[in-house]
Amino acid sequence: MKKQENKKIYTGGPSTSTKDSHEVKPPPLRTQLLGFAKSFTGWIAEGAKIVTPKEYMGRLTLCHTCSSYNKEKDRCNECGCKMELKARMSTSECPLKKWESDAKK
């Protein structure tokens, strides 16, 4: 008989964990790819606009101080996105609502 492993199941919601960001796992790769495809097509449809350098740095600052940020991988453990890219896209927003898309301002 195979031993069952106790794995975290991604529920799609914000993390309420107080654990270190290395212990909070990002969503499964399939979920990340579907989220990226949706975000990317929306960004292209809106004209592929990027945020100002000031807004970009503000977004990254918020990400870098968040408990869900994985510094080694430069990724958000809530959505799995590469923050260097996501923070530039004017249509993207933080899954924890720490910053929003330009369209919602």
C-alpha positions in Angstrom: 0.0 0.0 0.0 1.2 3.5 -0.8 1.6 6.0 2.0 -0.7 9.1 1.4 1.0 12.4 1.6 -0.5 15.4 3.3 -0.4 18.1 0.6 -1.8 21.7 0.7 -4.7 22.2 -1.6 -4.9 25.6 -3.3 -8.3 27.1 -2.8 -7.7 30.3 -4.8 -8.2 32.6 -1.8 -5.9 34.8 0.1 -3.5 33.1 2.4 -4.4 33.5 6.1 -1.2 31.8 7.1 1.3 33.4 9.3 3.9 31.0 8.1 7.1 32.0 6.3 6.6 32.6 2.5 8.7 29.6 1.8 6.1 27.4 3.5 3.1 28.8 1.6 3.1 27.1 -1.7 2.0 28.8 -4.9 -1.0 27.5 -6.8 -0.6 24.5 -9.1 1.2 25.2 -12.5 -2.1 24.6 -14.4 -3.8 27.3 -12.3 -0.9 29.7 -12.8 -0.9 29.1 -16.6 -4.6 29.7 -16.9 -4.4 32.9 -14.8 -1.5 34.1 -16.9 -3.3 33.4 -20.1 -6.4 35.3 -18.9 -4.3 38.3 -17.6 -2.1 38.5 -20.7 -5.0 38.4 -23.2 -6.8 41.1 -21.2 -3.6 43.2 -21.1 -3.2 42.8 -24.9 -6.9 43.7 -25.5 -6.5 46.9 -23.5 -3.5 48.0 -25.6 -0.6 46.4 -23.7 0.0 49.5 -21.6 2.6 49.6 -18.8 2.5 51.6 -15.6 4.8 54.5 -14.9 8.2 53.8 -13.3 6.9 55.4 -10.1 3.8 53.2 -9.9 5.9 50.1 -10.9 8.3 50.7 -8.0 5.4 51.4 -5.6 3.8 48.0 -6.6 7.1 46.2 -6.2 7.7 47.8 -2.8 4.3 46.5 -1.6 5.1 43.0 -3.0 8.5 42.9 -1.4 7.1 43.6 2.0 4.3 41.1 1.7 4.4 37.8 3.6 3.2 36.0 0.4 6.3 37.2 -1.6 9.0 34.6 -2.4 12.2 36.6 -2.7 14.3 33.8 -4.1 11.9 33.3 -7.0 10.5 36.8 -7.3 7.0 35.3 -7.2 3.8 35.8 -5.4 2.8 32.7 -3.6 -0.9 33.7 -3.9 -1.1 33.7 -7.7 2.3 32.3 -8.7 3.1 35.3 -10.9 6.6 36.6 -11.6 6.3 40.1 -9.9 8.9 41.8 -12.2 6.4 41.2 -15.0 3.1 41.5 -13.3 3.8 44.8 -11.6 4.5 46.4 -15.0 1.1 45.5 -16.6 -1.4 48.3 -16.2 -4.3 45.8 -16.1 -2.9 43.5 -13.4 -3.8 43.7 -9.7 -2.7 42.1 -6.5 -4.7 39.0 -5.5 -4.6 40.4 -1.9 -5.9 43.8 -3.1 -2.7 45.6 -2.0 -2.6 47.4 -5.4 -5.1 47.6 -8.2 -5.1 47.9 -12.0 -5.1 51.3 -13.6 -8.6 50.6 -15.0 -10.0 50.5 -11.4 -8.6 53.9 -10.4 
